[in-house]
Structure formats: structure tokens, C-alpha cells
Amino acid sequence: MALGIPSVYYHQSDIRLPFMLRQAAQYSPDFPRCKEYEYQRIDDIVRDIEESGTSLFD
């Protein structure tokens, strides 16, 4: 985030991200695009990346 690079964070549903990462895009339009996704299994992440490709960062 400090470099202004769009980021995607995957976390298990029972894990909370650190405060600054939770919905970071809401803080300022100057923040980079930041998305978070919950997953159940690693396969969910792989499938999401395969299906979304670079649009994951849009």
C-alpha cells in the first residue's frame, strides 16, 4: 500500500485482517485499490485467480 500498488488479500473467514487492511480503500481516494476476499480452501484462491486474471486488480 505504501508504494501505491493495487493489492488483493485473501484470508480465511475466521481470521480478521489488521485494522489498516480492512476496507483500506474507504480511507482516502489516494489509497491504492485494495480488495479482500475470504476463502475456505486454497483451491478457492487458485480458481479465483484463474477466472479473474488481471481483472482481479481492477
C-alpha positions, 0 to 999 in steps of 0.5 A: 500500500505504501508504494501505491500498488493495487493489492488483493488479500485473501484470508480465511473467514475466521481470521480478521485482517489488521485494522489498516487492511480492512476496507483500506480503500474507504480511507482516502481516494489516494489509497491504492485499490485494495480488495479482500476476499475470504476463502475456505480452501486454497483451491478457492484462491487458485480458481479465483485467480484463474477466472479473474486474471488481471481483472482481479486488480481492477 
